[in-house]
Amino acid sequence: MEVKVVLASKENANIIKNIYPLYLHDLSEVYGNVPNEYGIYEDEPIKTLAEQYDVQNDWFQKPNELFPFIIMVDGKPAGFDLVSTGKYAPKGMDYYVYEFFLLRPYRGKDIASIAAKQVFDKFKGKWGLYVAAKAIGTNQRAEKFWRKTISYYTNDSFQEKYDETFDGYKLIFTFNNL
C-alpha cells in the first residue's frame, strides 16, 4: 500500500471539494450539527453542493499561505490535509493543520499517521492543530490519534492543553520540528 500526499491545484481541487461534504457529515457526529434546510452541512443558506464547492476556492488561490494536500492511497484519493501559514495560522504557529480527514475505508490502517508525518516533513517550524469537539472528551478518537501521531513524530516533545481558540474551546497540540 502506497500512501502519498499531493499538493492540490486548481486542476484537481474537485477531489477535495468532493470529499469535503463527507468530512462535514463526520463532524456532525462530534458537534451535533444537522444539515440546513437544503440538506447541506453549512450554516449559510447554501442550496447545492456546487455552491458549497465555492466556499473552498480560497484554498486554491493562495499558494504560499494555504496548502491543500490530497491524501492518496495506491493512486486513489483517501482524504485531505489542509495546512495554513502566515496570516491564516493562529498566533505563535508557523503552520497550522486547519482540517484533516480520512475516508472511512482507509481508517485504522496507519494511513492517517503516515500522511500527517509526510506533511509535517514538508515544512519546518512551529506547528499546531486543534481537535474538534463540542465539549472536552467528545472527540476521543481524534484526541487519541493526534496524541499518538505527534508523540511518535516528535519523540514525545510536544505540548497539549485545552484552551480558547478562534473556533471555541479546543484541545490544542503544538510542537516544533526545526
N, C-alpha and C positions, 0 to 999 in steps of 0.2 A: 504494500500500500504506500503510495507516494503522496505526501502532504506538502503543499507548496502555497505560499501566499503571493498573490499577484496584485500589484497596484492597479486599480481600475482606472479606466479612462472614459472619456465621453462615449467612445465606441462600444464599450461593454458595461456601461453604467446600468443598463437594463437588468443585469444579473442581480446587483444589489437591490435595485428597485423592485424586482420580482420577489425577492426573499424578504424584504422589509416588512410587509404585512404579516408574515408568519412570525417574525420577531415580536411585533406588537401584540399579536394574539398570545404568544407565550408569556409576555409581560403582564397580560391581563390576569393571569393566574396569581401573580405576585401583588399587583396593585388593586385588583378587583374591578378594573375598568370594563366597561361594556361598549360595544360599538355605538357610534352615533346613529341618528335616525336613518342614515343611508347604508348602514352595515359596515362602515369603515371605522377602524380604530384610530380616530383622531378627534380632538376636542372641537376643532373648527368645523364649520359646515361643509366639509369636503364630501362630494357626492359620488365620486368614482375613484377607482384605483389609479386611473390616468392622472387625475388631479393630485392624488397623493404622491405620484412619481415626482411632480414638480417641486414638492417640499424638499426633496433630496438633491436638487440641482446644485446647490452651493458646494456640495462635496466634490463636484467635478469641475469647479470653476476657480478654485483657489489652490493651485498645485504646490505651493511652498508652505501652506499652512494647514491644509486638510488632506489627509491621506486615507482614501477609501480602499482597503485591501479586501480582495475576494479570497476566501479560503477554498483551495481546490484540493480534491482528493481523487487521485487517479484520473485527472483531467476533467472532473466534473465539479461544479460549484457545490460547496458544502456549507457555506456560511460567509460571514464578513467580520472585519475588524476595522472600525472607523477610529482613526487616530488624529488628534488635533495638536497644534502647536501655536506659538505666538499668542496673539490676542484671543485665540479660540481655546487656549488651555487655561485652567484655573491658576490663580496667582501662586507662585512658588514652584510651578511644574513646567518643565521644558516640553514634555509630551504627556498627553492625556488619552487614555482609552475611553473614547466617547461612548461607543457602543460596540458590543461583541456578541456574536450569535453564531450558533452551530445548529444546523438542521438535525432533527431527532434521530434519523437513521445513523448519523455519524457520532453520536454521543457515547460516552463510556468506552471509547477505544483509544484514548490518549491523543486524539486528533486535535482537540482544542488546545491542549498544552503545547503540542508541537508547533501549532500555528502561532500561538501567543509568543512563544520564545523566538520564532523566526522574525516576528515583527519587532520585538524588543531589541533584537540584534541589529536591526536596520538603523536605529537611532540611539545615540549615546547621550545620556543626561539624566535629569531628574524626572522620573515617571510617576504618574498617579492614575488611579481609577476609583470610581465609586460603585459600590454594589447596590443595585436597585432593590428597594424594599419599601413596603408600606409601613412597616414597623420593625424594630430590631428583631432579628432572628426569623423573619418571614421569608427569607430567600437563602435558606441554609445551603442549598445545593451550590449556588453561586459563591457564597462565602467560602465554603469548603474548597471549591475548585480554585479560586484565586489564591487562597492561603497556601494551598499545596503547590500550585504552579509557581507563584512568586517566591515562596520559600526555597524551592528547588533551584530556581533560576538564580537567586541571589545568595545561595548558601546561608539562608536564614538572616540575611542582612536587609530587613525591610521594616516598615512601621505600619501599624494598623490602628485606627481609632474611629469611634463613632463621633460625628460632628455635623454641624450645619454646613450645607453646601448651597450652591446656586439652585440646586434641584431638591431642596429639602434635607432632612436629617438622614445621613447615609453612613455606611461603613466605608472608610477611606483607606486605601492601600497606597503607600508611597515607597519608592526605592530609587536608588541611583545605580546606573550601570556604567559609569565612566571607567 
